[in-house]
């Protein structure tokens, strides 16, 4: 579909597109045989909702939206497509927090997993069940991580690996990896899954684990929704801490910043470690957390003026109410001794465990109240090998980013241990033992998102031209050759074999643009 050049509002553009797509793939006659036609929607409001995502840049209109009331409904929908002479594409949509249309299905069917969550809540059937021994929690793929946190903490236990933002669906994060500052120690979320119930691209409802249907199990973890829809995940649990000592330190020297990060993740004495950039064009505090006291903003700003870019190291140590503050402080003091941060710029807070994990929520609510949440988000998330992070800093942070002077959102940079990832999973990461996550979490206006998109492309070109073996996280590749390079020859071969085994008619998750060449519409 060609790019629409009319200048009236996006909503009305989509209305025109909706008229052209209705009924192209799915007819109520085909689906009535499975008793699911009453759960299909093709009204403008329903289609508009699933034709956009958090990125708010890519818009693709499905033919129908499906509101399942049960897992069987999802299985019947997929079976209907699989057995059809002309199968229609199906995309499961959790919270729609993708930024490149990954959960969309142009001319196909989008499964609104939130509808299943609402249906279960209405019937009083919980989608979250904690094991009586507290060893694991069974969670519906449609459930939100914030609800998993609240339910498990009530029982004195919790998962150990989280995303920074908790209002995401379980199935959505497990389809990618699920990373944050805990990943260096506890691995990504996909490393903490014990078992899953899934519906494959053939419509088969299968239970899988490391011991049972293991090929399917590893395929789905980080599999970008290509092999099955996750309907239940069993997540391991550990005793839940009650309090968090949350700290920040500032650096002017990137080599000292990365050296200290790498030392800290090697000794695993902390529970959380992330890093961010502070620059002139961004605020001292950002929507992800308001941490620095207002009284120090001028001091910090003067440092930024002097050094151009500051690097902020963010650390957390979990503890329990009964633990001695004196012993905790002594442990932290010994841990931070000899570090290369700027003296006199150390900050700390003591907050509850739940408050720390849900720290991004207050910023989200503020942006929503200001009408600044549903704007374009041209994000770029990368994995960079440790051996090339210094080159990335000089060429990208102090080169492209500083010179363009447009980056206002958070820029994350922190390391992970490869040993916490299982290479049998579909997720693709650098080969080195330590690699860095770099996230450019841009927000823009509707008229200037392409400036950030151009910056993202320049960053990727710099990596390509200089031999930096970057891997995209939440990747937005548009050709199969790009995807092949993303996975590498061996992993790509396995990925294709698994696709042929579990979704041979290429039905699932067309928005990833892996096994189809559909064009996309940009606004």
C-alpha positions as CSV (number, residue, x, y, z in Angstrom):
1,X,0.0,0.0,0.0
2,X,1.5,3.3,-1.0
3,X,2.1,6.1,1.5
4,X,-1.0,8.3,1.9
5,X,-0.1,11.9,1.0
6,X,-3.4,13.6,2.0
7,X,-3.1,16.2,4.6
8,X,-6.2,15.6,6.7
9,X,-5.9,13.9,10.2
10,X,-4.5,10.4,10.5
11,X,-7.8,9.0,11.9
12,X,-9.6,9.9,8.6
13,X,-6.8,8.4,6.6
14,X,-7.3,5.2,8.5
15,X,-11.0,5.3,7.8
16,X,-10.3,5.3,4.1
17,X,-7.9,2.4,4.5
18,X,-10.5,0.5,6.6
19,X,-13.1,0.7,3.9
20,X,-10.6,-0.9,1.4
21,X,-9.6,-3.8,3.7
22,X,-12.8,-5.0,5.3
23,X,-13.6,-8.6,4.4
24,X,-10.6,-9.1,2.3
25,X,-9.3,-12.1,4.2
26,X,-11.9,-13.1,6.8
27,X,-15.6,-13.7,6.3
28,X,-18.1,-14.5,9.0
29,X,-19.2,-17.5,7.0
30,X,-15.8,-19.2,7.3
31,X,-15.5,-18.5,11.0
32,X,-19.1,-19.3,12.0
33,X,-18.3,-23.0,11.7
34,X,-15.9,-22.6,14.7
35,X,-18.5,-20.6,16.7
36,X,-16.2,-17.6,17.0
37,X,-17.7,-15.2,14.4
38,X,-19.5,-13.3,17.2
39,X,-16.1,-12.4,18.7
40,X,-14.9,-10.6,15.5
41,X,-15.1,-6.8,15.2
42,X,-14.7,-4.7,12.1
43,X,-16.0,-1.4,13.3
44,X,-13.8,1.7,12.9
45,X,-13.1,2.2,16.6
46,X,-11.9,-1.4,17.1
47,X,-9.7,-1.3,13.9
48,X,-8.3,2.1,14.8
49,X,-7.2,0.9,18.2
50,X,-5.1,-2.0,16.8
51,X,-3.8,-0.1,13.8
52,X,-1.3,1.8,15.9
53,X,1.1,1.0,18.7
54,X,3.3,2.8,21.3
55,X,5.6,3.9,18.5
56,X,2.7,5.7,16.8
57,X,4.6,5.8,13.5
58,X,3.7,2.6,11.7
59,X,-0.1,2.1,11.0
60,X,-1.4,-1.0,9.4
61,X,-5.1,-1.8,9.3
62,X,-6.4,-5.4,9.8
63,X,-9.5,-6.8,8.3
64,X,-10.8,-7.9,11.7
65,X,-10.1,-7.7,15.4
66,X,-10.8,-10.8,17.5
67,X,-11.9,-10.7,21.1
68,X,-11.3,-14.1,22.6
69,X,-13.2,-15.3,25.7
70,X,-11.0,-18.4,26.1
71,X,-7.8,-20.1,25.0
72,X,-10.0,-22.4,22.9
73,X,-11.2,-19.4,21.0
74,X,-7.6,-18.5,20.0
75,X,-7.0,-22.1,18.9
76,X,-10.1,-22.2,16.8
77,X,-9.2,-19.0,15.1
78,X,-5.8,-20.2,14.2
79,X,-7.2,-23.6,13.0
80,X,-9.6,-21.8,10.8
81,X,-6.8,-19.9,9.1
82,X,-4.5,-23.0,8.9
83,X,-7.3,-25.1,7.2
84,X,-8.4,-22.3,4.8
85,X,-7.4,-22.5,1.2
86,X,-6.0,-19.0,1.6
87,X,-4.8,-18.6,5.2
88,X,-5.1,-15.2,6.8
89,X,-2.5,-13.6,8.9
90,X,-2.9,-13.4,12.7
91,X,-1.1,-11.2,15.2
92,X,-1.5,-11.5,19.0
93,X,-1.6,-8.0,20.6
94,X,-0.9,-7.6,24.3
95,X,-0.5,-3.9,25.2
96,X,0.6,-2.7,21.8
97,X,3.9,-1.4,23.3
98,X,5.9,-2.2,20.3
99,X,7.3,0.8,18.3
100,X,7.5,-0.6,14.7
101,X,4.1,-2.3,14.1
102,X,5.3,-5.7,15.3
103,X,1.9,-6.6,16.7
104,X,-0.1,-5.5,13.6
105,X,-1.6,-7.7,10.9
106,X,-2.4,-5.8,7.7
107,X,-5.5,-7.2,6.1
108,X,-5.5,-10.0,8.6
109,X,-6.8,-10.6,12.2
110,X,-5.4,-9.0,15.3
111,X,-6.1,-11.0,18.5
112,X,-6.8,-8.5,21.3
113,X,-5.3,-10.4,24.3
114,X,-6.6,-7.6,26.6
115,X,-10.1,-8.8,25.8
116,X,-9.2,-12.2,27.2
117,X,-7.8,-10.5,30.4
118,X,-11.1,-8.6,30.8
119,X,-13.2,-11.6,30.2
120,X,-11.4,-13.6,32.8
121,X,-11.7,-10.8,35.3
122,X,-15.4,-10.4,34.6
123,X,-15.9,-14.2,35.3
124,X,-13.8,-14.1,38.4
125,X,-11.3,-16.5,36.8
126,X,-7.8,-15.4,37.8
127,X,-5.1,-15.5,35.2
128,X,-2.4,-15.5,37.9
129,X,-2.0,-18.5,40.3
130,X,0.8,-18.8,42.8
131,X,2.1,-22.3,43.7
132,X,1.2,-23.2,47.3
133,X,4.9,-23.8,48.0
134,X,5.8,-20.4,46.4
135,X,8.2,-21.9,43.9
136,X,6.4,-20.7,40.7
137,X,3.5,-18.7,39.4
138,X,1.3,-19.6,36.5
139,X,0.3,-16.6,34.5
140,X,-1.9,-16.1,31.5
141,X,0.0,-14.7,28.5
142,X,-2.5,-11.8,28.4
143,X,-1.8,-10.7,32.0
144,X,0.3,-7.7,32.9
145,X,3.5,-7.8,34.8
146,X,2.3,-5.2,37.3
147,X,-0.5,-7.6,38.3
148,X,2.0,-10.5,38.6
149,X,4.1,-8.4,40.9
150,X,1.2,-7.4,43.1
151,X,-0.2,-11.0,43.3
152,X,3.1,-12.6,44.1
153,X,4.3,-10.1,46.6
154,X,1.1,-10.7,48.6
155,X,2.4,-14.2,49.0
156,X,5.9,-13.1,50.0
157,X,7.5,-14.2,46.7
158,X,8.2,-12.6,43.3
159,X,10.0,-13.2,40.0
160,X,13.5,-12.0,39.9
161,X,13.7,-10.6,36.4
162,X,11.6,-7.6,35.3
163,X,11.3,-5.0,32.6
164,X,11.7,-1.3,33.6
165,X,8.0,-0.7,32.6
166,X,5.5,-3.2,34.1
167,X,2.3,-2.4,32.2
168,X,3.3,-4.9,29.5
169,X,1.8,-8.3,28.8
170,X,3.6,-11.5,29.9
171,X,3.3,-13.0,26.4
172,X,4.6,-9.8,24.8
173,X,7.9,-9.6,26.8
174,X,8.6,-13.3,26.6
175,X,8.3,-13.1,22.8
176,X,11.2,-10.7,22.8
177,X,13.3,-11.4,25.9
178,X,12.3,-9.0,28.7
179,X,15.4,-7.1,29.9
180,X,16.3,-4.5,32.5
181,X,18.9,-3.8,35.2
182,X,18.4,-7.2,36.8
183,X,19.3,-9.2,33.7
184,X,23.1,-9.2,34.4
185,X,22.4,-11.3,37.5
186,X,19.2,-13.1,37.0
187,X,19.1,-13.2,33.2
188,X,16.3,-11.9,31.0
189,X,12.7,-12.9,31.7
190,X,12.9,-15.7,29.2
191,X,15.7,-17.3,31.3
192,X,13.2,-17.7,34.2
193,X,10.4,-19.5,32.4
194,X,9.8,-23.1,33.5
195,X,6.9,-24.1,31.3
196,X,4.4,-22.7,28.8
197,X,1.0,-23.5,27.2
198,X,0.9,-22.2,23.7
199,X,-1.2,-22.3,20.5
200,X,1.0,-23.1,17.5
201,X,0.5,-21.8,13.9
202,X,-1.4,-25.0,13.3
203,X,-3.9,-24.3,16.0
204,X,-2.5,-27.0,18.3
205,X,-2.7,-26.3,22.1
206,X,0.6,-27.7,23.5
207,X,2.4,-27.6,26.8
208,X,6.1,-27.3,26.5
209,X,9.2,-27.0,28.8
210,X,12.9,-27.9,28.8
211,X,11.9,-31.5,29.2
212,X,8.7,-31.7,27.2
213,X,8.4,-30.4,23.6
214,X,11.7,-28.6,24.2
215,X,12.2,-27.5,20.6
216,X,9.0,-25.6,20.7
217,X,9.8,-24.2,24.2
218,X,13.2,-22.7,23.2
219,X,11.8,-21.5,19.8
220,X,9.1,-19.4,21.5
221,X,11.4,-17.7,24.0
222,X,12.5,-14.6,22.2
223,X,10.8,-16.0,19.1
224,X,9.0,-12.7,18.2
225,X,5.7,-14.5,18.1
226,X,6.6,-16.5,15.0
227,X,5.8,-20.0,16.3
228,X,2.9,-19.8,18.7
229,X,0.7,-17.6,20.9
230,X,1.7,-17.9,24.6
231,X,-1.4,-18.5,26.7
232,X,0.2,-19.5,30.0
233,X,3.7,-19.2,31.4
234,X,5.1,-20.7,34.5
235,X,7.6,-18.3,36.1
236,X,10.1,-19.2,38.8
237,X,9.7,-17.4,42.1
238,X,12.0,-16.4,45.0
239,X,11.5,-14.8,48.4
240,X,10.4,-11.2,47.8
241,X,12.6,-8.5,49.4
242,X,10.7,-5.6,51.1
243,X,13.1,-2.7,50.6
244,X,15.5,-1.3,48.1
245,X,18.5,0.9,48.5
246,X,18.6,2.9,45.2
247,X,21.8,4.8,44.3
248,X,23.2,7.0,41.5
249,X,26.7,8.1,40.8
250,X,28.0,10.4,38.1
251,X,31.0,9.9,35.7
252,X,32.7,12.1,33.2
253,X,35.0,9.4,32.0
254,X,33.3,6.7,29.9
255,X,36.1,4.2,30.4
256,X,35.8,4.5,34.2
257,X,32.1,4.2,33.9
258,X,32.2,1.0,31.9
259,X,35.1,-0.5,33.9
260,X,33.1,-0.1,37.1
261,X,29.9,-1.5,35.5
262,X,31.8,-4.5,34.3
263,X,33.4,-5.1,37.7
264,X,30.0,-4.8,39.5
265,X,28.2,-7.3,37.2
266,X,31.1,-9.8,37.6
267,X,30.8,-10.0,41.4
268,X,27.0,-10.0,41.4
269,X,26.8,-8.2,44.8
270,X,24.0,-6.0,43.5
271,X,20.5,-6.8,42.3
272,X,20.1,-4.1,39.7
273,X,22.5,-2.0,37.5
274,X,21.7,0.4,34.7
275,X,23.4,3.5,33.2
276,X,22.1,6.6,31.4
277,X,23.5,9.6,29.6
278,X,23.0,13.2,30.8
279,X,23.3,15.8,28.1
280,X,22.5,19.5,27.6
281,X,19.4,18.8,25.4
282,X,17.8,16.6,28.0
283,X,16.4,17.3,31.5
284,X,18.4,16.4,34.6
285,X,15.5,14.2,35.6
286,X,13.3,12.4,33.1
287,X,10.0,10.6,32.9
288,X,11.6,7.3,33.9
289,X,12.4,8.6,37.4
290,X,12.8,11.9,39.3
291,X,15.8,11.1,41.4
292,X,18.2,14.1,41.6
293,X,17.2,16.7,44.2
294,X,16.2,20.1,42.7
295,X,18.9,21.8,44.9
296,X,21.6,19.9,42.9
297,X,20.4,20.6,39.4
298,X,22.6,23.6,38.9
299,X,25.6,21.7,40.1
300,X,24.9,18.9,37.7
301,X,24.2,21.2,34.8
302,X,27.5,22.9,35.3
303,X,29.2,19.5,35.1
304,X,27.4,18.8,31.8
305,X,28.5,22.2,30.5
306,X,32.1,21.3,31.4
307,X,32.2,17.7,30.1
308,X,29.5,17.8,27.4
309,X,28.1,14.4,28.4
310,X,27.9,12.8,31.9
311,X,27.3,9.1,32.5
312,X,25.0,8.2,35.3
313,X,25.4,4.8,37.1
314,X,22.3,3.5,38.7
315,X,22.5,0.7,41.3
316,X,20.2,-1.1,43.7
317,X,20.5,-3.5,46.5
318,X,17.5,-5.3,47.8
319,X,17.0,-6.1,51.5
320,X,14.5,-6.9,54.2
321,X,13.0,-4.9,57.0
322,X,14.8,-6.9,59.6
323,X,18.3,-6.4,58.1
324,X,20.6,-4.0,59.8
325,X,21.0,-0.6,58.1
326,X,24.5,-0.3,59.5
327,X,25.6,-3.6,57.9
328,X,23.9,-2.7,54.6
329,X,25.6,0.7,54.5
330,X,29.0,-0.9,55.3
331,X,28.5,-3.5,52.5
332,X,27.7,-0.8,50.0
333,X,30.6,1.4,51.1
334,X,33.0,-1.5,50.6
335,X,31.5,-2.3,47.3
336,X,31.9,1.3,45.9
337,X,35.4,1.8,47.3
338,X,37.9,2.8,44.6
339,X,35.3,3.5,41.9
340,X,36.0,6.2,39.3
341,X,32.9,8.3,39.7
342,X,33.0,12.1,40.3
343,X,33.4,12.8,44.1
344,X,30.6,14.6,45.8
345,X,27.9,13.4,43.4
346,X,26.4,10.4,45.2
347,X,22.7,10.1,45.6
348,X,20.6,7.5,47.4
349,X,17.0,6.6,48.3
350,X,15.3,3.9,50.3
351,X,12.0,2.8,48.8
352,X,9.8,-0.2,48.9
353,X,10.4,-3.1,46.5
354,X,7.2,-2.6,44.7
355,X,7.8,1.2,44.4
356,X,11.2,0.6,42.9
357,X,10.0,-1.9,40.3
358,X,7.0,0.3,39.4
359,X,9.1,3.5,39.3
360,X,8.3,4.4,35.7
361,X,4.5,4.5,36.3
362,X,4.4,8.0,37.8
363,X,6.3,9.5,34.9
364,X,3.8,7.8,32.5
365,X,0.8,9.2,34.3
366,X,2.3,12.7,34.2
367,X,2.9,12.5,30.5
368,X,-0.6,11.2,29.9
369,X,-2.0,14.1,31.8
370,X,0.0,16.5,29.6
371,X,-1.0,14.7,26.4
372,X,2.6,13.7,25.8
373,X,2.3,9.9,26.1
374,X,0.6,9.0,22.8
375,X,3.2,10.7,20.6
376,X,5.6,9.1,18.1
377,X,8.4,7.1,19.8
378,X,11.1,6.4,17.2
379,X,13.1,4.1,19.5
380,X,16.3,2.2,18.8
381,X,17.5,-0.6,21.1
382,X,20.8,-2.2,20.5
383,X,23.1,-4.9,21.9
384,X,26.8,-3.9,21.5
385,X,29.8,-6.2,22.2
386,X,31.9,-5.2,25.1
387,X,35.0,-5.0,22.9
388,X,33.4,-2.3,20.8
389,X,31.6,-0.1,23.3
390,X,34.4,2.4,23.5
391,X,34.3,2.9,19.8
392,X,30.5,3.2,20.0
393,X,30.8,5.9,22.7
394,X,33.2,8.0,20.6
395,X,31.4,7.6,17.3
396,X,27.8,7.7,18.5
397,X,27.4,9.2,21.9
398,X,30.1,11.9,21.4
399,X,29.8,12.0,17.7
400,X,26.3,11.5,16.1
401,X,24.2,12.2,19.2
402,X,26.1,15.2,20.4
403,X,26.4,16.8,17.0
404,X,22.8,16.3,16.0
405,X,21.7,17.8,19.4
406,X,18.1,16.5,19.2
407,X,18.0,13.6,21.7
408,X,15.8,14.6,24.6
409,X,14.6,11.2,25.9
410,X,16.5,8.7,28.1
411,X,19.5,7.0,26.6
412,X,20.3,3.8,28.4
413,X,23.7,2.0,28.5
414,X,24.5,-1.0,30.7
415,X,26.1,-4.4,30.5
416,X,24.9,-8.0,30.7
417,X,26.4,-11.4,31.1
418,X,26.0,-13.7,28.2
419,X,26.1,-16.7,30.5
420,X,22.6,-15.8,31.8
421,X,21.2,-16.5,28.3
422,X,20.6,-19.9,26.7
423,X,21.6,-20.0,23.1
424,X,18.9,-22.6,22.4
425,X,16.4,-19.8,22.7
426,X,15.5,-17.8,19.6
427,X,16.7,-14.4,21.0
428,X,19.8,-13.2,19.2
429,X,22.6,-11.6,21.2
430,X,26.3,-10.8,20.6
431,X,28.9,-13.6,20.9
432,X,31.0,-12.0,23.6
433,X,30.8,-12.9,27.3
434,X,29.8,-9.3,28.2
435,X,27.7,-7.1,25.9
436,X,25.9,-3.8,26.4
437,X,22.3,-2.7,26.1
438,X,22.0,0.7,24.5
439,X,18.5,2.2,24.3
440,X,17.6,5.5,22.6
441,X,14.1,6.1,24.0
442,X,13.1,9.0,21.9
443,X,9.8,10.9,22.1
444,X,9.0,13.3,19.3
445,X,6.2,15.5,17.8
446,X,4.1,14.2,14.9
447,X,6.0,16.5,12.6
448,X,9.6,15.7,13.5
449,X,9.8,12.0,14.2
450,X,11.7,11.5,10.9
451,X,14.6,13.5,12.3
452,X,15.1,10.8,15.0
453,X,14.5,8.1,12.4
454,X,17.3,9.6,10.3
455,X,19.5,9.6,13.4
456,X,18.8,6.0,14.1
457,X,19.7,5.1,10.6
458,X,23.0,7.1,10.9
459,X,23.8,5.1,14.1
460,X,23.2,1.8,12.4
461,X,25.2,2.9,9.4
462,X,28.1,3.9,11.6
463,X,28.1,0.5,13.2
464,X,28.0,-1.2,9.8
465,X,30.8,0.9,8.3
466,X,33.0,0.4,11.4
467,X,32.5,-3.3,11.8
468,X,30.6,-3.0,15.1
469,X,28.7,-6.3,15.4
470,X,25.5,-4.8,16.7
471,X,22.3,-6.7,17.3
472,X,19.0,-4.9,17.4
473,X,16.7,-5.6,20.3
474,X,13.0,-5.2,19.5
475,X,14.3,-5.2,16.0
476,X,12.6,-3.5,13.1
477,X,14.2,-5.1,10.0
478,X,12.2,-5.0,6.8
479,X,13.8,-7.6,4.6
480,X,14.6,-11.3,5.0
481,X,18.3,-10.7,4.3
482,X,18.4,-8.2,7.2
483,X,16.8,-10.8,9.5
484,X,19.3,-13.4,8.3
485,X,22.1,-11.1,9.2
486,X,20.4,-10.4,12.6
487,X,20.4,-14.1,13.5
488,X,23.5,-15.2,11.8
489,X,23.7,-18.2,9.4
490,X,23.4,-21.0,12.0
491,X,20.7,-19.5,14.1
492,X,18.7,-18.3,11.0
493,X,18.7,-21.9,9.7
494,X,17.3,-23.1,13.0
495,X,14.8,-20.3,13.1
496,X,13.5,-21.2,9.6
497,X,13.3,-24.9,10.4
498,X,11.2,-24.1,13.5
499,X,8.9,-21.8,11.5
500,X,8.3,-24.6,9.0
501,X,7.6,-27.0,11.8
502,X,5.3,-24.9,14.0
503,X,3.8,-22.3,11.6
504,X,4.3,-23.8,8.2
505,X,1.7,-21.6,6.5
506,X,3.3,-18.4,7.8
507,X,0.2,-17.2,9.7
508,X,1.6,-15.7,12.9
509,X,3.0,-12.3,13.6
510,X,3.3,-10.8,10.1
511,X,4.1,-7.4,11.6
512,X,7.7,-8.6,12.3
513,X,8.3,-8.6,8.5
514,X,10.4,-11.8,8.8
515,X,8.5,-14.2,6.4
516,X,6.6,-11.7,4.4
517,X,7.4,-8.7,2.3
518,X,4.3,-6.5,3.1
519,X,4.9,-2.8,2.8
520,X,4.2,-0.5,5.7
521,X,2.5,2.8,5.9
522,X,4.3,5.6,7.7
523,X,2.8,8.8,9.0
